[in-house]
Amino acid sequence: MAYSHAGQFDLLNQNIAELNGDINVSFEFFPPSSESMEQTLWGSIHRLKELQPKFVSVTYGANSGERDRTHSIIKEIKEQTGLIAAPHLTCIDASRDELRQIARDYWQNGIRQIVALRGDLPENGGKPDMYAADLVELLRKEADFDISVAAYPEVHPEAKNAQSDLINLKRKIDAGANRAITQFFFDVESYLRFRDRCVTAGIDVEIVPGILPVSNFKQASRFAKMTNVRIPSWMEKQYQGLDDDLLTRQMLGASNAIDMVRVLSREGVKDFHFYTLNRAELTYAICHTLGVRPQTATQGLTAKAV
């Protein structure tokens, strides 16, 4: 086992030798549902803050309790860390007046970035009154927000086909979105093909790849099934027999994520959005290996910061 771990470290070192740390990173968190999870969240935020991310985002549920937690966490992040905090905002289960009030409250509290999403439909909820493009348009009329929207390299689960999904993304961009952040993926080619199709469709904003480092393969498989993300057969084989071997799973997750960033960086991608699942260790190790380092008094940042 020690030899296997050494081989993984050699692979990481080989990958990082091809990068100069010339990348931007951002991180996603979700509101905690218990006191212990809240402690984990804040520990992760303060740990990853050292890497000077472009921004951090916090997800947003359809129920009012989780919404309130998102509002609170976003404001606390800004006050405690000085980081640019971008709340997710959905238009499911909220009126236009409520959304306008939320937007105004964010703006008055110095929150300038928002991730605008339709949100998950409630069971038997029927057709929604608003979609993400409508929310982007509403936000644009309220204030000069920096707006991110979602993109799906392997097609949204509810889309009729890839072309209709791309048309929907174009609507969001035309409504005023500044960038798109993708759903996580494990097939780099799916992202690159999608980016080419975006260019052909006249979508000229940055398409930021979403990176999910995988240490829990069963959990990642559940996420993938819900979001129409394909798990390559080679990846499934990698994690076989490792249910009780966390260290090797973490090494595989780090190696795969680093390899994805390395390939995408070669293709001109400079910004990467990490889905942290509120855990700092693996994401921090990956970013550190990629050359994203804390700023010191005698050494400037290797990665670009805001």
C-alpha positions as CSV (number, residue, x, y, z in Angstrom):
1,M,0.0,0.0,0.0
2,A,2.9,2.4,0.8
3,Y,4.3,1.8,-2.7
4,S,0.9,2.6,-4.2
5,H,0.6,5.9,-2.3
6,A,4.2,6.8,-3.4
7,G,3.2,6.2,-7.0
8,Q,0.2,8.5,-6.6
9,F,2.4,11.3,-5.2
10,D,4.8,10.8,-8.2
11,L,1.8,11.2,-10.5
12,L,0.7,14.4,-8.7
13,N,4.2,15.8,-8.9
14,Q,4.4,15.1,-12.6
15,N,1.1,16.8,-13.2
16,I,1.9,19.9,-11.3
17,A,5.2,20.3,-13.1
18,E,3.2,21.1,-16.2
19,L,1.4,24.0,-14.5
20,N,2.6,27.4,-13.2
21,G,-0.3,28.0,-10.8
22,D,-1.7,30.5,-13.3
23,I,-5.3,29.8,-12.5
24,N,-8.2,31.3,-10.6
25,V,-10.3,29.4,-8.1
26,S,-13.7,29.8,-6.4
27,F,-15.5,27.5,-3.9
28,E,-19.0,26.5,-3.2
29,F,-20.5,25.7,0.2
30,F,-24.0,24.8,1.5
31,P,-25.9,26.0,4.6
32,P,-25.3,23.7,7.6
33,S,-28.2,21.9,9.3
34,S,-26.6,21.3,12.7
35,E,-24.2,22.9,15.1
36,S,-21.4,20.5,14.3
37,M,-21.9,21.0,10.5
38,E,-21.7,24.8,11.1
39,Q,-18.4,24.4,12.9
40,T,-17.1,22.3,9.9
41,L,-18.3,24.9,7.5
42,W,-16.6,27.8,9.2
43,G,-13.4,25.9,9.6
44,S,-13.5,25.1,5.9
45,I,-14.2,28.7,4.9
46,H,-11.4,30.1,7.0
47,R,-9.0,27.4,5.7
48,L,-9.8,28.0,2.0
49,K,-9.8,31.8,2.5
50,E,-6.0,31.5,2.6
51,L,-6.0,30.6,-1.1
52,Q,-7.5,34.0,-2.0
53,P,-10.5,32.7,-4.2
54,K,-12.1,35.0,-6.7
55,F,-15.4,34.4,-4.8
56,V,-17.2,31.8,-2.7
57,S,-20.8,30.8,-3.2
58,V,-23.4,29.4,-0.9
59,T,-26.3,27.3,-2.1
60,Y,-29.9,28.1,-1.6
61,G,-32.9,25.9,-0.8
62,A,-36.6,26.4,-1.8
63,N,-37.8,26.5,1.9
64,S,-37.6,29.7,3.9
65,G,-35.5,28.3,6.7
66,E,-32.6,27.4,4.4
67,R,-33.0,30.7,2.5
68,D,-32.6,32.5,5.8
69,R,-29.4,30.5,6.6
70,T,-28.0,31.4,3.2
71,H,-28.7,35.1,3.7
72,S,-27.0,35.0,7.1
73,I,-24.0,33.0,6.1
74,I,-23.4,35.2,3.0
75,K,-23.3,38.3,5.1
76,E,-21.1,36.7,7.8
77,I,-18.6,35.6,5.2
78,K,-18.3,39.1,3.9
79,E,-18.0,40.6,7.4
80,Q,-15.7,38.0,8.9
81,T,-13.4,37.2,5.9
82,G,-13.6,40.1,3.4
83,L,-14.1,37.5,0.7
84,I,-16.5,38.2,-2.2
85,A,-19.6,36.1,-1.3
86,A,-22.1,35.1,-4.0
87,P,-25.4,33.7,-2.7
88,H,-27.4,31.3,-4.8
89,L,-30.8,32.7,-5.5
90,T,-33.7,30.6,-7.0
91,C,-37.0,31.7,-8.3
92,I,-39.0,28.6,-7.2
93,D,-41.4,29.3,-4.3
94,A,-40.8,33.0,-4.3
95,S,-42.8,35.9,-5.9
96,R,-41.2,38.5,-8.0
97,D,-41.7,41.1,-5.3
98,E,-40.0,38.8,-2.8
99,L,-37.1,38.3,-5.1
100,R,-36.8,42.0,-5.7
101,Q,-36.7,42.6,-1.9
102,I,-34.0,39.9,-1.5
103,A,-31.9,41.5,-4.2
104,R,-32.2,45.0,-2.7
105,D,-31.3,43.7,0.7
106,Y,-28.2,42.0,-0.7
107,W,-27.2,45.2,-2.6
108,Q,-27.7,47.3,0.5
109,N,-25.4,45.0,2.4
110,G,-22.6,45.2,-0.1
111,I,-23.3,41.8,-1.9
112,R,-22.6,42.4,-5.5
113,Q,-22.5,38.8,-6.9
114,I,-25.3,36.4,-7.3
115,V,-25.7,32.9,-8.7
116,A,-29.1,32.9,-10.4
117,L,-30.9,29.6,-10.7
118,R,-34.4,28.3,-11.4
119,G,-34.1,25.9,-8.5
120,D,-35.5,22.4,-8.0
121,L,-39.1,21.9,-8.8
122,P,-41.3,20.7,-5.9
123,E,-42.9,17.3,-6.4
124,N,-46.2,17.7,-8.4
125,G,-45.4,21.4,-8.6
126,G,-46.4,21.9,-12.2
127,K,-44.8,24.4,-14.6
128,P,-42.9,27.2,-12.8
129,D,-43.9,30.9,-13.1
130,M,-40.3,31.9,-13.7
131,Y,-37.1,30.5,-15.1
132,A,-33.5,31.4,-14.5
133,A,-33.5,33.8,-17.5
134,D,-36.4,35.6,-15.9
135,L,-34.5,35.9,-12.7
136,V,-31.4,37.3,-14.4
137,E,-33.6,39.9,-16.1
138,L,-35.2,40.8,-12.8
139,L,-31.8,41.2,-11.1
140,R,-30.5,43.3,-14.0
141,K,-33.4,45.7,-13.5
142,E,-32.7,46.0,-9.7
143,A,-28.9,46.7,-9.7
144,D,-25.7,46.1,-11.5
145,F,-25.1,42.7,-10.0
146,D,-22.4,40.3,-11.3
147,I,-24.5,37.3,-12.2
148,S,-23.5,33.7,-12.7
149,V,-25.8,31.0,-14.1
150,A,-25.7,27.3,-14.4
151,A,-24.6,25.3,-17.5
152,Y,-24.8,21.6,-18.2
153,P,-22.1,20.0,-20.4
154,E,-24.0,16.7,-20.4
155,V,-27.4,18.3,-20.7
156,H,-29.9,19.2,-17.9
157,P,-31.9,16.2,-16.8
158,E,-35.2,18.0,-17.7
159,A,-34.1,19.3,-21.1
160,K,-35.7,17.8,-24.2
161,N,-32.3,17.6,-25.9
162,A,-28.9,19.1,-26.0
163,Q,-29.9,21.9,-28.4
164,S,-32.9,23.1,-26.4
165,D,-30.6,23.1,-23.3
166,L,-28.1,25.3,-25.2
167,I,-30.9,27.6,-26.3
168,N,-31.9,28.0,-22.7
169,L,-28.4,28.9,-21.7
170,K,-28.3,31.5,-24.5
171,R,-31.5,33.0,-23.0
172,K,-29.8,33.4,-19.7
173,I,-26.7,35.0,-21.2
174,D,-28.8,37.3,-23.4
175,A,-30.8,38.4,-20.3
176,G,-27.5,39.7,-18.8
177,A,-25.6,36.9,-17.1
178,N,-21.8,37.5,-16.8
179,R,-20.7,33.9,-16.8
180,A,-21.8,30.3,-16.6
181,I,-20.6,27.7,-14.1
182,T,-21.0,24.1,-15.1
183,Q,-22.4,21.2,-13.3
184,F,-19.6,18.9,-12.3
185,F,-18.4,16.4,-14.8
186,F,-15.7,13.7,-15.0
187,D,-15.3,13.5,-18.8
188,V,-13.1,16.4,-19.8
189,E,-14.0,16.0,-23.5
190,S,-17.7,16.6,-22.6
191,Y,-16.8,20.1,-21.3
192,L,-14.6,20.9,-24.3
193,R,-17.3,19.8,-26.8
194,F,-19.8,21.8,-24.8
195,R,-17.6,24.9,-24.8
196,D,-17.2,24.7,-28.6
197,R,-21.0,24.4,-29.0
198,C,-21.4,27.5,-26.9
199,V,-19.1,29.4,-29.1
200,T,-21.0,28.3,-32.2
201,A,-24.3,29.3,-30.5
202,G,-23.0,32.8,-29.9
203,I,-22.5,32.4,-26.2
204,D,-19.4,34.6,-25.6
205,V,-19.1,34.6,-21.8
206,E,-16.7,32.5,-19.7
207,I,-17.9,28.9,-19.1
208,V,-16.3,28.0,-15.8
209,P,-15.9,24.3,-15.2
210,G,-17.3,22.9,-11.9
211,I,-14.9,20.5,-10.3
212,L,-16.0,17.9,-7.8
213,P,-13.1,16.1,-6.0
214,V,-14.3,12.6,-5.2
215,S,-13.3,10.8,-2.0
216,N,-16.7,9.2,-1.5
217,F,-17.5,7.4,-4.8
218,K,-21.0,6.2,-3.7
219,Q,-22.0,9.7,-2.8
220,A,-20.6,11.0,-6.1
221,S,-22.5,8.3,-8.0
222,R,-25.8,9.4,-6.4
223,F,-25.1,13.0,-7.3
224,A,-24.3,11.9,-10.9
225,K,-27.4,10.0,-11.3
226,M,-29.6,12.9,-10.1
227,T,-27.8,15.4,-12.4
228,N,-27.4,13.3,-15.6
229,V,-23.6,13.2,-15.3
230,R,-21.8,10.2,-16.8
231,I,-19.2,8.4,-14.7
232,P,-16.5,6.9,-16.9
233,S,-16.0,3.1,-16.6
234,W,-12.3,3.7,-15.7
235,M,-13.3,5.9,-12.8
236,E,-15.7,3.3,-11.5
237,K,-12.9,0.7,-11.6
238,Q,-10.5,2.9,-9.8
239,Y,-12.7,3.0,-6.7
240,Q,-13.6,-0.6,-6.5
241,G,-12.6,-2.3,-3.3
242,L,-11.8,1.0,-1.5
243,D,-14.8,1.4,0.7
244,D,-12.7,1.1,3.8
245,D,-9.6,2.9,2.4
246,L,-10.2,6.6,2.8
247,L,-6.6,7.6,2.2
248,T,-6.4,5.9,-1.2
249,R,-9.8,7.3,-2.2
250,Q,-8.6,10.8,-1.3
251,M,-5.4,10.3,-3.4
252,L,-7.5,9.2,-6.3
253,G,-9.8,12.1,-6.0
254,A,-6.9,14.6,-5.8
255,S,-5.1,13.0,-8.7
256,N,-8.2,12.9,-11.0
257,A,-9.1,16.5,-10.2
258,I,-5.6,17.7,-10.7
259,D,-5.4,15.9,-14.0
260,M,-8.7,17.5,-15.1
261,V,-7.4,21.0,-14.3
262,R,-4.1,20.3,-16.0
263,V,-5.8,19.2,-19.3
264,L,-8.3,22.1,-19.2
265,S,-5.6,24.6,-18.4
266,R,-3.8,23.5,-21.6
267,E,-7.0,24.2,-23.4
268,G,-7.0,27.8,-22.2
269,V,-9.3,27.5,-19.1
270,K,-8.1,29.7,-16.3
271,D,-11.1,29.7,-13.8
272,F,-12.2,26.7,-11.8
273,H,-15.1,26.4,-9.4
274,F,-14.7,23.7,-6.7
275,Y,-17.7,22.0,-5.1
276,T,-16.2,21.5,-1.6
277,L,-19.2,19.8,0.1
278,N,-18.1,22.0,3.0
279,R,-14.9,20.1,3.5
280,A,-11.6,22.0,3.1
281,E,-9.0,19.2,3.2
282,L,-9.1,17.7,-0.3
283,T,-9.9,21.0,-2.1
284,Y,-7.1,22.8,-0.2
285,A,-4.6,20.0,-1.1
286,I,-5.6,20.0,-4.7
287,C,-5.3,23.8,-5.0
288,H,-2.0,23.9,-3.1
289,T,-0.6,21.2,-5.5
290,L,-1.8,23.3,-8.5
291,G,0.2,26.2,-7.3
292,V,-2.6,28.2,-5.6
293,R,-0.8,29.3,-2.4
294,P,-1.5,31.7,0.4
295,Q,0.0,35.1,0.0
296,T,2.9,35.9,2.3
297,A,4.8,39.1,3.1
298,T,7.7,38.2,0.9
299,Q,6.0,36.2,-1.9
300,G,3.1,37.3,-4.1
301,L,0.3,35.0,-5.1
302,T,1.1,32.4,-7.7
303,A,-2.6,32.3,-8.8
304,K,-4.4,35.4,-9.8
305,A,-6.6,36.9,-7.1
306,V,-9.2,39.6,-7.2
